[in-house]
């Protein structure tokens, strides 16, 4: 049973947040992960322009300082996105990161955008999966001596939630790999709900959306998605403000999560002993930080979890969210505030545990965990 260390987000003058964070890292013991001279990839997300709930860069600085203390050479990294936005190429991605506060003067570490200028650089890595026998992983993940995942734990429109597994799998997959992971996602348009705003048209990276005027209708144009051109990134779904675009699954929606988990295993294929994960379970928004806005959190701030096991840390983080009091003034709305499956209530019943089940199945980690509270009140063991 893997250990998951935890500190709550509660603090006062006697028990400061920074003090608790340092205690968490001390118990995580990164000296087991980082050797002197190691190139250490700190995998995080720099957030999208207009989003204000991505991880604060000051949180990253604490990890950077610990790696430097151990003699490592940390760098912050993330790969370019599949969708069109502020991070789809390395030039724009770097600017977004700096504008969002992740410059060297704040974090103490340089930024290395992974996967090349347009995200086409990768090396093929063998993986023992049900969907892939090999994965296209960005070189920066493979060339690093150690990897530390620092993830914002929040919801996701396709995977239910995003934590360490998504941070590694989607985050270190090259653009071609991301397309393969999303191949079962097929957005469809409810023409009766479409108001012709064209947000999906502007956001689509492959120009798979066109604006057409139905022969039988007068007035505004509506969106039409070319399924052959669509790469399944799902961004049109969350950019639609009228709920006119939904997902028609080719198969079980769990398949995307399973593919993502296999990519996480590929990214860590030779680093099982040179890996650590930290999940910030705060500002738990219903959707990911890839959006250009931030909705209300669905639960109050919970705390920070840390582990050497990517499956255990996500399993514990999900349990902590589901055990928390739901916020009615959020995407949960009143009916879902008491739900025992918070992300399922937000995202049309998606089973977010599929990534955990598959991660255990391919021996990436364990779902069972020992939750070790470093606060006065122990949340318990699962």
Phi, psi and omega in degrees: 000124184282149178271136173235115179274149186213137167232139181282166180278352179291142182202160172208190185293336180272331183231079187284154180303315183295322178299317181292322179297316178296323178296320178299313180294325178298318180287327176295327175058074180291352176296339176282346184253321188252123173256159181301132180087354180296138166278116188248114177278115173264101186274118179215185173241136181272001178077163179259157175299135180089349176267137185238013181242010172295166182298136176294135181300337178296331175295320180295323184302324181297320178291317178303313181298323180292319178297318178297321179299327181274001178089008178278169179241089186282148169218146179270138185211152171199153178267160179296154184277162177280326184272166176281134181174203184279003183224026184273347171223160189295327179296309180291324180299316179298317179296317178300316180300316181290318178298329179273006170099011185265020178294163183302325183294340178263312188269336182080009180221147178286160177259132174235108177283124188274147171094009177087174187304317183247008176083017183263357181275130178199166169235147182275129182239132177291143178216138179268083183237175177275337183252331183230141170260346176209158183227149180261099188250143180294143184299328184299326177291322184283327183277341177294148177279333180210155179231131172240116176275124174239103191243146169271116181277118185203180180282170177207137189291339181250319185265359183085304175215162174236126177221224182294319182297316179290321179302322180277311187291298177292323186291326182257000175284134174294169183304318178298322178293319177300319178297320179294322179293330184265008190295342180268003181266120181231098179289145177228154184252128170273102187297335180290334182265339185293128179256007175075022184292336177071015177298318180296323179298317182287331186273337187294126182284340186251007182055037179278350180256132173235154178255118186233156176256116181301139182303327185270359187242150171250153178108219190286157174283162178233162181280144175226130183253126176277107185296329180291326181274339183294135178257001173079022182292338175080002184291332178297330181296316184273345176275349180278121183271355182250008182058031180278342182247124176235181182251127172258107186282133175291328179215208178294127179300343178294342184298321179299317178297320180295318178297317179300319181293324177294325176291325175298319178296322179295319180297331182254017192301331179239018185231028181299331179262359183238045185218144172213156182226141176230123177250126174265109183263064180224156184048055185282083181284159181290335181234174189280174182279004177284347182278157180271024176204171180227122176275169176301148173296150181268345175220160175296162176304138185250306180157203183233134177244151180214142182198168172263359185243116183291333178283315181298318183293322178288324177297315179294318180297318179296316179299318180296322177294315182292334178278345184281162176287126178287150178261117183295326181277057183207188179295342175294327186059179186297319185293331184259000186297328181265007184299143174275355177230084188297313182288328175295323178294327181280322189245052169054040172080012177302131179274100184285352180281353182301322180291327179289315180299316182289323178300320177290322182297322181268012174064036174277335180180190183242140175286323178289145183208159170253114181272114184254105180282132176258014173260180180289324181258118183278120178296342176115192185231144179231000000 
